[in-house]
């Protein structure tokens, strides 16, 4: 029996749709990989008037680039992140190479990114430095821990700042999460 997902799942290609439709009862939209463009954005904005948009792209550089482009151009998208470690087959990384369990876990841990003009940018690069997320010897360890905890995909400092602000997180909340990471 297929699992019903309410929302439009945005993926990179038809192999992703073929894999996902084997166990999900959902609507899918393919952006044809890196060919994502303004027409896709306009279509998705219209679709969003009637349903949630769920972005599920590959856990690699092109997938991240597509995800960022969509999040920047379409406010209030839900994001599902699969772990790269369990999404590799035959030297390929992607949604179609993942497992049913990993996809379901990602869909059960959706992250809503707010990207609108009224959003407060609570955090700055100085805050990331103070938190030890950039500019320190163990910054990468802390970033990886935080990204995995928040289920937002591992990011460099610049992308992390954008994601944390889109999630409207405060410095205090991040400190709570990081209290288990050794300095």
Secondary structure, DSSP 4 states (H G I P E B T S, - for coil): -PEEEEEEEEESSHHHHHHHTTTEEEEEEE--GGG--HHHHHHHHHHHTTS-EEE---SSHHHHHHHHHHHHHSTTEEE----GGGSEETTEESSTTS-HHHHHHHHTT-EEEP-STT------HHHHHHTTSSSSTTHHHHHHHHHHHHTS----HHHHHHHHHHTT--HHHHHHHHTTS--
